[in-house]
Amino acid sequence: MNFWLITILLILLSSNIVETMASYLNIKAISSDIPDEFKKIYNQEEYRHSQDYLRATTKFSILQNSFNLLLIILFLLCGVFNLLDIWARDFNFGPVLTGVIYISTLV
């Protein structure tokens, strides 16, 4: 592995760790008590339901981000990005259209 690959992997991993920890801390900070400012707007059941929804969507987001990170790392280590680059360049279009083809295959 070269310097740039290790740098990219470290950036991806550290970014995912920070994002996961922030999400975990947000879940941990969820309170079941309605703040005084919202007691006139929400009842206890609606507020509990919204907190449960927030918890579930945040956990799913953590799972989704981890799966995406795993795919990106596998693509990097297995050379899939390079194969797509070679494939897009084989069309012999200009750099802009080649870039559009490359990005289109990733999306």
Backbone as numpy.savetxt, mean C-alpha at the origin, in Angstrom:
# Nx Ny Nz CAx CAy CAz Cx Cy Cz
23.44 -9.03 -5.03 22.60 -7.84 -5.03 23.48 -6.60 -5.03
23.06 -5.64 -5.81 23.84 -4.42 -5.87 23.31 -3.36 -4.88
24.01 -2.27 -4.80 23.70 -1.21 -3.85 22.29 -0.65 -4.05
21.90 -0.41 -5.31 20.61 0.22 -5.58 19.45 -0.71 -5.26
19.62 -1.99 -5.52 18.56 -2.95 -5.18 18.36 -3.01 -3.67
19.45 -3.06 -2.93 19.35 -3.08 -1.47 18.71 -1.79 -0.96
19.08 -0.66 -1.55 18.51 0.62 -1.15 17.01 0.65 -1.40
16.59 0.21 -2.57 15.16 0.19 -2.90 14.41 -0.75 -1.96
14.97 -1.92 -1.70 14.32 -2.86 -0.79 14.20 -2.29 0.62
15.24 -1.64 1.10 15.19 -1.02 2.43 14.15 0.09 2.50
14.07 0.89 1.45 13.07 1.96 1.43 11.66 1.37 1.42
11.43 0.36 0.60 10.11 -0.27 0.55 9.73 -0.89 1.89
10.66 -1.63 2.47 10.38 -2.28 3.75 10.17 -1.28 4.88
11.02 -0.27 4.96 10.87 0.70 6.04 9.59 1.51 5.88
9.22 1.84 4.66 7.97 2.56 4.42 6.78 1.72 4.85
6.80 0.44 4.52 5.71 -0.44 4.91 5.64 -0.61 6.42
6.78 -0.72 7.07 6.80 -0.87 8.53 6.24 0.37 9.20
6.64 1.55 8.75 6.14 2.80 9.34 4.64 2.92 9.13
4.18 2.61 7.93 2.75 2.70 7.63 1.94 1.70 8.45
2.46 0.50 8.60 1.77 -0.52 9.40 1.72 -0.13 10.87
2.82 0.39 11.38 2.83 0.82 12.79 1.87 1.98 13.02
1.80 2.92 12.09 0.87 4.04 12.22 -0.57 3.54 12.21
-0.88 2.60 11.35 -2.23 2.03 11.30 -2.54 1.28 12.59
-1.57 0.53 13.08 -1.77 -0.21 14.33 -2.02 0.74 15.49
-1.26 1.81 15.56 -1.46 2.79 16.64 -2.81 3.50 16.51
-3.25 3.74 15.28 -4.57 4.34 15.08 -5.68 3.39 15.54
-5.53 2.11 15.26 -6.52 1.13 15.72 -6.52 1.07 17.24
-5.35 1.08 17.82 -5.22 0.99 19.27 -5.83 2.22 19.97
-5.81 3.37 19.31 -6.30 4.61 19.91 -7.81 4.79 19.76
-8.48 3.89 19.05 -9.92 4.02 18.87 -10.61 3.87 20.22
-11.49 4.80 20.50 -12.21 4.79 21.77 -13.67 4.43 21.52
-14.26 3.71 22.45 -15.67 3.35 22.30 -16.59 4.43 22.84
-16.04 5.41 23.53 -16.84 6.50 24.07 -16.96 7.62 23.04
-18.18 8.13 22.90 -18.41 9.23 21.97 -17.86 10.51 22.58
-17.08 11.27 21.82 -16.64 12.58 22.32 -17.85 13.50 22.55
-17.74 14.38 23.51 -18.85 15.26 23.86 -19.36 16.07 22.68
-18.46 16.45 21.78 -18.84 17.26 20.64 -19.77 16.53 19.67
-19.72 15.19 19.68 -20.50 14.41 18.72 -21.71 13.72 19.34
-21.97 13.91 20.59 -23.10 13.22 21.24 -24.44 13.63 20.65
-24.53 14.85 20.13 -25.78 15.29 19.52 -25.94 14.77 18.10
-24.86 14.36 17.48 -24.89 13.92 16.09 -25.03 12.40 16.00
-24.25 11.66 16.79 -24.25 10.20 16.76 -24.89 9.65 18.02
-25.55 8.50 17.86 -25.91 7.76 19.07 -24.83 6.70 19.30
-24.90 6.04 20.42 -23.84 5.09 20.80 -23.70 3.95 19.79
-24.82 3.45 19.27 -24.77 2.32 18.33 -24.13 2.73 17.00
-24.48 3.89 16.47 -23.88 4.36 15.22 -22.38 4.58 15.38
-22.00 5.15 16.51 -20.59 5.42 16.75 -19.80 4.11 16.86
-20.35 3.14 17.58 -19.69 1.84 17.72 -19.56 1.17 16.36
-20.63 1.28 15.55 -20.60 0.69 14.21 -19.51 1.35 13.35
-19.39 2.67 13.42 -18.36 3.35 12.63 -16.96 2.98 13.11
-16.78 2.78 14.41 -15.47 2.37 14.93 -15.13 0.94 14.49
-16.13 0.06 14.49 -15.91 -1.31 14.01 -15.53 -1.31 12.53
-16.21 -0.46 11.76 -15.91 -0.35 10.33 -14.49 0.17 10.12
-14.11 1.18 10.88 -12.76 1.73 10.78 -11.72 0.67 11.12
-11.96 -0.10 12.16 -11.05 -1.18 12.56 -10.90 -2.20 11.43
-12.03 -2.63 10.87 -12.01 -3.66 9.82 -11.31 -3.16 8.56
-11.62 -1.94 8.13 -11.00 -1.43 6.91 -9.51 -1.17 7.09
-9.11 -0.76 8.29 -7.69 -0.53 8.54 -6.93 -1.85 8.54
-7.49 -2.88 9.14 -6.83 -4.19 9.13 -6.73 -4.73 7.71
-7.79 -4.56 6.93 -7.74 -5.00 5.54 -6.69 -4.21 4.75
-6.58 -2.92 5.02 -5.59 -2.08 4.36 -4.17 -2.54 4.68
-3.94 -2.92 5.93 -2.62 -3.44 6.32 -2.31 -4.72 5.55
-3.30 -5.60 5.46 -3.12 -6.86 4.73 -2.87 -6.59 3.25
-3.63 -5.68 2.67 -3.48 -5.35 1.25 -2.11 -4.74 0.97
-1.67 -3.82 1.82 -0.36 -3.20 1.63 0.77 -4.22 1.76
0.64 -5.15 2.69 1.66 -6.18 2.86 1.72 -7.10 1.65
0.57 -7.45 1.11 0.53 -8.29 -0.09 1.15 -7.56 -1.28
0.82 -6.28 -1.44 1.41 -5.49 -2.53 2.93 -5.39 -2.38
3.40 -5.21 -1.16 4.84 -5.16 -0.92 5.50 -6.48 -1.31
4.88 -7.58 -0.94 5.42 -8.89 -1.28 5.50 -9.07 -2.80
4.45 -8.65 -3.51 4.47 -8.75 -4.97 5.57 -7.89 -5.58
5.73 -6.68 -5.10 6.77 -5.79 -5.63 8.15 -6.38 -5.39
8.38 -6.91 -4.20 9.68 -7.52 -3.90 9.93 -8.73 -4.79
8.90 -9.57 -4.98 9.06 -10.72 -5.86 9.34 -10.28 -7.30
8.63 -9.25 -7.77 8.87 -8.74 -9.11 10.30 -8.22 -9.25
10.78 -7.53 -8.22 12.15 -7.01 -8.27 13.18 -8.13 -8.30
13.03 -9.09 -7.40 14.03 -10.15 -7.27 13.99 -11.15 -8.42
12.82 -11.35 -9.03 12.70 -12.31 -10.12 12.93 -11.68 -11.50
13.12 -10.37 -11.55 13.41 -9.72 -12.81 12.21 -9.45 -13.70
11.02 -9.43 -13.13 9.82 -9.22 -13.93 9.80 -7.80 -14.51
10.22 -6.82 -13.73 10.25 -5.45 -14.24 11.19 -5.33 -15.44
12.31 -6.01 -15.39 13.24 -5.99 -16.52 12.65 -6.68 -17.74
11.97 -7.80 -17.53 11.33 -8.49 -18.66 10.27 -7.61 -19.32
9.48 -6.91 -18.51 8.49 -6.00 -19.07 9.15 -4.85 -19.83
10.26 -4.36 -19.32 10.99 -3.28 -19.99 11.51 -3.75 -21.35
12.10 -4.92 -21.39 12.61 -5.47 -22.65 11.47 -5.68 -23.63
10.35 -6.21 -23.14 9.18 -6.44 -24.00 8.65 -5.13 -24.57
8.55 -4.09 -23.73 8.03 -2.80 -24.20 8.99 -2.16 -25.21
10.29 -2.33 -25.02 11.27 -1.74 -25.94 11.30 -2.47 -27.29
10.87 -3.73 -27.31 10.87 -4.50 -28.56 9.91 -3.92 -29.60
8.96 -3.10 -29.19 8.04 -2.48 -30.15 8.72 -1.37 -30.96
9.89 -0.91 -30.51 10.68 0.12 -31.19 9.91 1.43 -31.40
9.10 1.79 -30.41 8.46 3.10 -30.42 9.39 4.07 -29.71
9.01 5.32 -29.66 9.82 6.31 -28.96 9.78 6.08 -27.46
10.58 6.85 -26.72 10.65 6.64 -25.28 9.33 6.91 -24.55
8.55 7.87 -25.04 7.29 8.19 -24.37 6.30 7.05 -24.54
6.10 6.59 -25.77 5.15 5.51 -26.02 5.63 4.20 -25.38
6.92 3.97 -25.37 7.46 2.79 -24.68 7.15 2.86 -23.19
7.29 4.03 -22.61 6.96 4.21 -21.19 5.48 4.00 -20.92
4.64 4.47 -21.84 3.20 4.28 -21.69 2.86 2.79 -21.75
3.46 2.07 -22.67 3.23 0.62 -22.78 3.69 -0.08 -21.51
4.86 0.30 -21.01 5.41 -0.32 -19.80 4.49 -0.10 -18.60
4.10 1.15 -18.39 3.24 1.47 -17.25 1.86 0.83 -17.41
1.35 0.78 -18.64 0.04 0.18 -18.89 0.02 -1.30 -18.52
1.11 -2.00 -18.75 1.14 -3.42 -18.40 1.20 -3.61 -16.88
1.74 -2.64 -16.17 1.80 -2.75 -14.71 0.47 -2.45 -14.05
-0.31 -1.61 -14.70 -1.61 -1.24 -14.13 -2.59 -2.29 -14.49
